[in-house]
Amino acid sequence: MKFAANWRKAIAWRLKKTALYKKVYKLAEAKTGKTLAREMLPGIQLESPKITRKLTTAWFAKRVDERRARCMGR
């Protein structure tokens, strides 16, 4: 499993270095007139009988990252 995750990261990193990737973003930014995000957390609404608040995957990811940062700070 770790190999597969590392492989996906390596492929994604190499893709970002290609001329095609850079050209697509350059064209899109020229058309919109603003800088476009390269990475984005999806804001998918989380739904469950146990969830009473409006939560998203972005909220969950941010919360996990905050907990990790606190843990690493100890």
Steps between C-alpha positions, in 0.01 A plus 500: 500500500778743585671428169181584310456829688863595437465407133191723460685791664798453269278492191311812613825683570640411157176605329524847658842544342383431143464770236141390433396549865658845508347598164148394604518716813651790306215491247232464768642787704521720190135429427376561857740785576591360840731246659333159529547262791730209426372289787168513674317303765157389386219649706275195493221517757529224762169338588422250772231451764769576761611827337282789614710789360581589140843343451707456185799293400706821499402565863593143594840519325580833668407355838725196448788726395454719810508194726814372329669838540413510872630147544826579319542813715516297821 
